[in-house]
C-alpha cells in the first residue's frame, strides 16, 4: 500500500469518526420526521416532509431566533404562495402558467438572496419544482397541503430554536476569545521572538464574524440592542489593541516588556470573563497597570483596556439586551433601507426567473417524463455571478458521472426492491459525511436513479438507459444555463465588485460625516459600522477571486475611516 492510498484511507477514517454521531442522528431525524409528516398529512404530502428536512438544515445559515414571529410570518406566506402557485400551474395550460411560474420564482429568488449573508434560495426553488413535477395535487387537496406547508414553517422556526439556541453565545464567545488569543500570541512573539503571530487581517475576520451575527439578529432595519452594540465595540476594542501592539518598535525595553506582560495578564482575565469562567471583572486601575512616565504607549494601552472592559460589561448587562434606541431617521428613509433594492438581486431574480419559467414551459409543453432533471440542473448551476457557472457546472457533471457509475454497478447487481431501497437509504446516509458539492451530489444521484429504476427488473440495460437519460438532461441543463446566463442580463463578479466598492466608499464617508454631528443617530452609526465590515469582507473576497488588484491601494483609506469613527470624545483614538 503506497503513501497516497494510506493518506486517503486515513482521511476517510477521520471523517467517519468526526461525522458519525451527526450523520447518524440527522439521518434518524429525517426518517422519523418524514414518516410522521406522512402519517399526519397523507401520502400525497410525503414530499413536503422531505422538503422541510432540507429547508430546516439550510435555514441554519441565517439566525431567525431574534424575531421569530416576523420570520414565521414570512416563511408561512412564501410557502403558502408556493403551494397555491404549484397547484394552479398544474391545472392551467402551460402557456397560461408561464407568468405565474415567473412571478413565483422571481419572488423566491429575490427574498432569499442576500447581499451580506449566505443565500437560502436554492432549497425553496427546488421545493417549488418538487411541488409541480414530483408531487402535483388537485385543487381539492390544496387545503391539506396548505396546512402541511404552514406546519413546515413552524417546524423551521422550532428547528432554529432547538439547534441554534446557543449560537449567539457561542459565536460571541469564540470570536472574542480568538481575537484575545491572537493579541496574546502577538505579545508573546514580541517578547520572545518565537512563533508566527497572526496578522491584522486575521483579527479582522473575527470582527466581521461578530458583525455578521449582529446583522442577522436585527429585529428590523435600524433596530439593534445596546448589548449588540457592545459586542461590536468589544471586537473593535481588541482590534485596536492589536494595532497598537503591531505598531510598537523593536527591540523592547525592560519597561515595555513589563508593560506587555501586564496587558497579556489583563487580556487573560477578559478571556475568562468572555468564556463565562468569571462572573465579574476586577476594577482596572491605572496605578495597577504601569507608570505613564517612561512610554507614551502605556496610556494608549491602558485606555484601550479600559474601553474593552467597559464594553464587555455592557455586552453582558441584562438591561442592555432589551434596550433598543430609537432612530432619528424619517419613515421614508427607513422604508427605503428596508426595501434594500440591490442590482445583483434584481438582475439575478429576473434572469433565473425567466430562464426557469421558460424551461418549465418547455418541459410541460413537450410532456418530458424526466424533464425535472433538466430544471433541477438549471436551478443548481444558475448562480448570481455568471463567472461562477462554469465551475459549478463541472462539479455537477462530475458528481453525476461518479454517482451514475456507482448506480450502474449497484442497481444492476441488486435486482430486488428491498435491496435497491437499502442502497438508496445508504446513499442518503453517506451524503452526511461529505462537505463538498461533488460528494454530496454523487450520493443524491444514486438516490435519484434508484427512484427512477425502482420497479425495473434486473439488468444493465435498464439502469444504464436511465443513467444516459439523466446525463443527457444534465448536459442540456448546463449548456442552456451557460448560454442564457452569459447572454441575458449577464452580471459579472467584476461589475458586482465595482458596485460593492462604490457602496462601501459611500458608507464609510457617511460614517465619518455623522461622527462629526453633535447628536449622532446611534442606530444609524452602528448600522453603518456593521455594513462597512460586511461590505469590506465581501469586497475582499470578490476582489481576490477576480484578481482586482486596485483594491489593495483603495481599501486602506476607507478602512481607516471605519477605525477612526468614534462618537463624542472617544476613549480610543485609531492609529493614523
Buried (B, 14 or more C-beta within 10 A) or exposed (E): EEEEEEEEEEEEEEBEEEBEEEBEEBBEBBBEBBEEBBEEBBEBBBBBBBBBBBBBBBBBEBBBBBBEEEBBEBBBBBBBBBBBBBBBBBEEEBEEBBEBBBBBBBBBBBBBBBBBBEBBBBBBBBBBBBBBBEBBBEEEBBEBBBBBBBBBBEBBBEBBEEEBEEBBEEBBBBBBBBBBBBBBBBBBBBBEEEEEBBEEEEBBBBBBBBBBBBBBBBEEBBBBBBBBBBBBBBBBBBBBBBBBBBEBEEEBEEBBBEBBBBBBEBBEBBBBBBEEEEEEBEEBEBEEBBEEEBBEBBEBBBBBBBBBBBBBBBBBBEEBBEEBBEBEBEEEBBEEBEEEEBEBBBBBBBBBBBBBBBBBBBBBEEEBEBBBBBBBBBBBBBBBBBBBBBEBBEBBBBBBBBBBBBBBEBBBEBEEEEEBBEBBBBBBBBBBBBEEBBBBBBBBBBBBBBBBBEEBEEEEEBBBBBBEBBBEBBBBBBEBBBEBBEEBBBBBBBBBBBBBBEBBBEBBEBBBEBBEEEEBBBBBBBBBBBBBBBBBBBBBEBBEBBEBEEBEEBBEEBBBBBBBBBEEEEBBBBEE
